[in-house]
Amino acid sequence: MADGARAGKGIVEGKKLLITGVLTDASLAFNVARLAQEQGAEIVLTGAGRGLRLTERTARKLPSACDVLPLDVTSPDEISSVRDDLTQRWGRLDGLLHAIGFAPASCLGGNFLNAPWEDVSTAMHISAYSLAALASPMAPLLAEAKGSVVGLTFDASVAWPVYDWMGVAKAAFESTARYLAKSLGPQGIRVNLVSAGPIRTMAAKSIPGFAEFEEAWEARAPLGWDIGDSEPVARSTLALMSDWFASTTGEILHVDGGYHAIGA
């Protein structure tokens, strides 16, 4: 059990959590899932398309067995199927982790001026609109538990090298979270984001020039930054899913070693 794992009652003891975005054990979402189980939550994972089998294999590395449901966030039918499963399984949803993002290769790597709309629209659909597409159908289950939606983002307040249209999608994602917080708040549902520093995941490795982020963080983050350690992100994510942030919504919590606060 990892350092800081539960002794007695965990921070999410008894909660029912839906966790998207687990591909490998290097995924940010995997460590959220692992820590959630260690802290007393019951979880269900999702996987999409050809990645579903990979998610199923990775799920076996968790401390406890859990189910993996197929979920393509561009498919309303699959979203409805997951909602129906959770309704029958739990009747409520205490937390939803959105850890999904994708952009075609043409949208990354310094090709900002040449990326075609059909590729940009794919990035926007999967990486931004999907937050609303997923949270809205789950709202009755989340409202039953006064639950929490948490999304993982990468600071979209500035333009980054090589990030290009994914950066634009993240800006839309962050705005979507604010509008969801406004729309779902009256039902007691919180919507917050964790803005993580760069972690060496499969998704990060697919970004040309990712090493530029690694070097920048090592040089500027006041607290330092370990690109191989996602534990701080997992802990912060679970804290937002817990009852400790009962009056916090529409927030972006930076877990980046303080990089975002430093101008030069």
Stockholm file with secondary structure:
# STOCKHOLM 1.0

chainA/1-264         MADGARAGKGIVEGKKLLITGVLTDASLAFNVARLAQEQGAEIVLTGAGRGLRLTERTARKLPSACDVLPLDVTSPDEISSVRDDLTQRWGRLDGLLHAIGFAPASCLGGNFLNAPWEDVSTAMHISAYSLAALASPMAPLLAEAKGSVVGLTFDASVAWPVYDWMGVAKAAFESTARYLAKSLGPQGIRVNLVSAGPIRTMAAKSIPGFAEFEEAWEARAPLGWDIGDSEPVARSTLALMSDWFASTTGEILHVDGGYHAIGA
#=GR chainA/1-264 SS CCTTCCSSSCTTTTCEEEECCCCSTTSHHHHHHHHHHHTTCEEEEEECGGGHHHHHHHHTTSSSCCCEEECCTTCHHHHHHHHHHHHHHTSCCSEEEECCCCCCGGGSSSCTTTCCHHHHHHHHIIIIIHHHHHHHHHHHHHHHHTCEEEEEECCCSSCCTTTHHHHHHHHHHHHHHHHHHHHHGGGTCEEEEEEECCCCCHHHHTSTTTHHHHHHHHHHCTTCCCTTCCHHHHHHHHHHHSGGGTTCCSCEEEESTTGGGCCC
#=GC SS_cons         CCTTCCSSSCTTTTCEEEECCCCSTTSHHHHHHHHHHHTTCEEEEEECGGGHHHHHHHHTTSSSCCCEEECCTTCHHHHHHHHHHHHHHTSCCSEEEECCCCCCGGGSSSCTTTCCHHHHHHHHIIIIIHHHHHHHHHHHHHHHHTCEEEEEECCCSSCCTTTHHHHHHHHHHHHHHHHHHHHHGGGTCEEEEEEECCCCCHHHHTSTTTHHHHHHHHHHCTTCCCTTCCHHHHHHHHHHHSGGGTTCCSCEEEESTTGGGCCC
//
